[in-house]
Every structure is written in structure tokens, then in C-alpha cells.
Amino acid sequence: MIESNKECDDLCAMFSECNLVGNSREWWMDFGATRRVCANKELFSSFALAQVEEMIYMANSATAKVEGTGKICLKMTSGKVLTLNNVLYVSELRRNLISVSLLDKN
């Protein structure tokens, strides 16, 4: 065993903000979401710009502007395709969200 007599300074680090970098093609199943939301405009097979100003409200009290709506076709590993209609395009989000409650209804 090696012993050291050197004095060490305590180091304290604090994060005031942490930005997550994610895969913009990855989808998260959200049990609390009431709408399907996508942050990647390239994933839409059909798209229409928002005609009226609409905001989404998130659990952390943040808001984000809806820039449009459209349809997204997700290819599953089984080879089947899941079509998501009325998906909101919100470029400010870091994750694409699938509403579990909407999947259950369809």
C-alpha cells in the first residue's frame, strides 16, 4: 500500500444548467403526455405549418411553441410501420414523445 503525505485541496463543482444531447430520431414513451410531439422536422412524411399560435405546457411549467402538425411513420424492428397522426412539431424540445394514452385509444 502506498501512502502519501501530500495535502489535497477539496474540489467542489456545481452545475447550474445541464443540457442533454440526445438522438433526434429516438422516441420516448410518455405516460403523462396528452399529445404526440416531435422535435425533428425531417421525420414528418406530411407536414403543415401551424395556422394559429398554439403552445404546449410541460410538467416543469415550461412552455414551447407548436410550429406545425403532421404525420410520422415509424418503422419497427419487426418490419411493421406505426403511423402517428396529428403529431405536433416543436423544435425547442430535446426528445420526441409518444403519448401512451393515445396509443391505447388507437
C-alpha positions, 0 to 999 in steps of 0.5 A: 500500500502506498501512502502519501503525505501530500495535502489535497485541496477539496474540489467542489463543482456545481452545475447550474444548467445541464443540457442533454444531447440526445438522438433526434430520431429516438422516441420516448414513451410518455405516460403523462403526455396528452399529445404526440410531439416531435422535435425533428422536422425531417421525420414528418412524411406530411407536414403543415405549418401551424395556422394559429399560435398554439403552445404546449405546457410541460410538467416543469411549467415550461412552455414551447411553441407548436410550429406545425402538425403532421404525420410520422411513420415509424418503422419497427424492428419487426418490419411493421410501420406505426403511423402517428397522426396529428403529431405536433412539431416543436423544435425547442424540445430535446426528445420526441414523445409518444403519448401512451394514452393515445396509443391505447385509444388507437 
